Amino acid sequence: MFWRRGALLALFACGGARAIGQDTCVSFQPSSSSFSVVSKGKAAHVFLSSDEWPGVQLAAANFVSDIQKVTGVAPGLSNATSSSATLSSATLPILVGTLGKSSLIDQVVNNTNLDVSAIDGKWEAFLTKVVSNPLPGVSKAYVIIGADKRGTIFALYDHSEQFGVSPWYWWADVPVATHSSLFVAASGCSHGTPTVKYRGIFLNDEQPALQNWAMEKFTNGTGAALTGSPFNHFFYTKLFELMLRMKSNYLWPAQWSSAFGVDDPENQFFADWYGIVMGTSHEEPMMRSIPVEWGLFGQGPWDYNTNSQNIYNFWVEGIERAKPYEGLYTVGMRGNGDLPLGPSTNIALLEKVVSDQRQIFTNQFNGTPLTSIPQVWTLYKEVEGYYDQGMRVPDDITLMWTDDNWGNIRRYPVLSERNRTGGAGVYYHFDYVGDPRDYKWIQSTQISKVFEQMSLAVDRQATEVWVVNVGDLKPLEMATEFFIAYGWNSTRWSLTNLNTFVSSWAQREFALNTQDSIEVASIIANMTMFLSRRKPELLNSTTYSLINYREADNVLAGWNTLNESATRIYNSLSSAHKAAFFQLVYHPVQAGYTLTNMWISAGNNNMRTYQARLSANDLAEQVQALFEQDYDLEHEYHTLLDGKWDHMMDQTHVMYYYWQEVTQNTMPPVSRVSTRKPNIAGVMRIVPEGTVAAWPGDDQYQCSQGYNCPPPAISLDAFSPINSRYVDLGMGGSVPFTFTATPNVSWAKVSVASGSLSATKPEQRVEISVDWSQVSGVQIAQILLNATAKGQPPFSMPLYFTANHTRVPTSFKGFVEGNGGIAIEAAHATRNTTVGDVTWTEIPNYGRTLSGVTPWPRLGNNEANYTAGSGPSLEYDFYNFNTVGEAGNVTVTVQVSPSFNANGDDRPLGLGVQVDSETPQTTYFFPTAAPGSTPPQWDGNDGFVANGVISIIGNFTAWPGAHTLKLWMIEPAVVVQKIIIDTGGVQPSYLGPPESVVIA
Ligand SMILES: *[C@@H]1O[C@H](CO)[C@@H](O)[C@H](O)[C@H]1NC(C)=O
């Protein structure tokens, strides 16, 4: 269940610079060829030229101030002129500029014959290096050259990060790492064109957290005149700087009660000035906020059938306002407020919408070719349906495919769609408001899942634009940076180094040593696994089984381990690093643990009250305490650093009643057992593992006959992965007592043979284990449970304990049935057979329990599929003692990720499942649905995305003995997580039984 440290590759800390994933050219010690940025208290002067982009001027000013923060020495910064006295001063300078824009850099390139062909004309590329005699009187300089505006900006911030300034220095209070000297390698750093052209974020569903916070921090309390929005240029310029430091370049601004272009006339101007490309969300065409701006300025209904002229004019104004600035324009149309368009909408009308929008571009841009005005059409929900029904837009418009709002991309470009000049992109979610339930609170996205989905996007050439919905931005910092970093350079990240991203991040943000940064990677991997296998908003008191497989206890034990680990590291940090660690690691671990613990405690309370156990009362107190602690954590976040992040944790998250958020957290219901009244069935309550029933007394769960029910019984197999069973003994009311638990055979061992229970210690768990050397076949022990209480009749009840010493032939290797079932992590195949160059490959830390396996490379056999029995396969040897109903059948459940039909309608995702030499059963597990919609099984509290898996269930013949289960690749992009073989005894649980015993 836990991420295995052994799987981690060594960490590289080249030159000591803490940066994530880029070539390192910065060091803190000189080498023979390095160039001094700061040494011996002197800093190299930084030169630009006055014809440089303002955004580069700004980034250079930040670059210089970053150097000062790191070293305490402020480099000079000026525009170079031929008469610059400092240019020929003794300190060798740094020359910064954009190719073809900066007269300084053009002069340097001319003078030195510097080869810039690697970046010339390449979007956002840069190079840096030491050059000799760049300018008259300058013997040597370090040049930082961008192929375009953002190329130069990214080069500067790339250095800043390596110097010791995290992109999140302000947004997550990451302290600057200080050094007395800074050097850069003579060969410099360079980067070509990024994998993804537009790498964007979308601030969305920003109420209550981001909006309330911004109102307090960036306004005098009232916000914009027309909308009340707090998102003015003071807010946005902070965001633009963060984005550029992360190498993000595209923004969909907050829009629910804001209008970027109206709220603050300087918003659009500054975006362009900084270097950010603006867009609007999928439902807001032509750079205007919908519904806000239409509500303010629109005339008549938002219906292109009946009101096209007014809407057309409204769009003209949007383009007039935006055209001075760099933009990637959303085209098309959705209903007002991100709703589907009305029933009268048809493809012809939407095509007219797009063609009218194109006319506006032509008019407004004075005939600039449409192909050089970037446009995107997002295929979201019903709009994807229009596309599927045949609607097309001109080739130069980028088609943006979308996920299902739950991180599963609905469709990627198929081969025939990949030669479009506008290309394709992806709109993805880390945060969502909608069915089956909002998830907006804390980070519940696994980067392994992001990698799995977005690597498909890369391979399927959806790389023109990526936008991720980041909700309030905080607390999704790390996942956001991963999404952007992967789009910046997808070749850096692979299945084998995803954890290196996190450990490098931990080193950069918290100045941790290698060991602790690996531990943080483990914490993050497990935390996001725990929070994503069921979103916190979907948890309730019975999500995890309280009675089977010790599931709830194991879930809590997992959280407890994380919490201990996070607490240890938190306590070891300098006070300067505590705030960042709290925001990025400690808070979500504690908050996730507290919420989960509260729900499970509520479940245990509810169950114990039903069972009439006095211990229910302590659990009621515990639920109350955890409910308060949940708020304490929110309060701690809000009061951190004198309230810098006040409101950022305002999001409610406890006790949803339907998909939409609650307006207030409410405590889960608990109940109490009388502390004053004796229990009429006797002093002691007896609850064996695996049942809700309690003895003595009538209880519908003991058996259907009520008072005629036999005494409690439990059983244990030799190959059970949990090698004991327990019985809980407890007070049933006001009367304290002493108890004994006495087996009548020597092979049954009890962990506690006697004790006393009272109000301060109302229950005792007694573990029963077996000395298997003394047991052959099936043997039954009686464990006599006696209770003695003053003034009460003697109490005595037997518990029958069955031990089944199952045995497998000595030659057998593989998974062995325990207690009526076999559970296997998909990654633990007995054999893995490659066909062509395609192999089922593990995605570490993926899914609900351990990992996933998927055909690799992502496109499989050049995107071809297989019939069951011909492609790559996984085999699992297993041994069963039972069959369902003794009839020779077993039920096989293969849990796969809820991936969509990624290969087009004629290529649904499928998997072949086979037992022994029976004919393989091929299943296409994602039911078809109307174009652009999801099948009913996707939705609901027990649906595909709520559960995080789709269960493929099949029946197979497997008489007791040794067998082999085979999984056959049919289509690429299928991810298998876990396999459960029910031989008649599998009990309900959320995650399935723990993995079976394996004989290796
Ligand atoms: C360089 O010149 C530009 C344009 O005049 C100006 O905006 C900028 O502030 C100057 N930069 C420095 C560092 O003086």
The ligand as an ORCA input file, in Angstrom:
! r2SCAN-3c Opt
* xyz 0 1
  C      15.848     50.623    -20.433
  O      15.081     51.381    -21.330
  C      13.697     51.179    -21.293
  C      13.065     51.965    -22.426
  O      13.397     53.287    -22.332
  C      13.184     51.600    -19.936
  O      11.801     51.361    -19.860
  C      13.883     50.799    -18.888
  O      13.486     51.203    -17.601
  C      15.403     50.944    -19.027
  N      15.992     49.964    -18.129
  C      16.896     50.290    -17.228
  C      17.423     49.185    -16.379
  O      17.278     51.443    -17.080
*
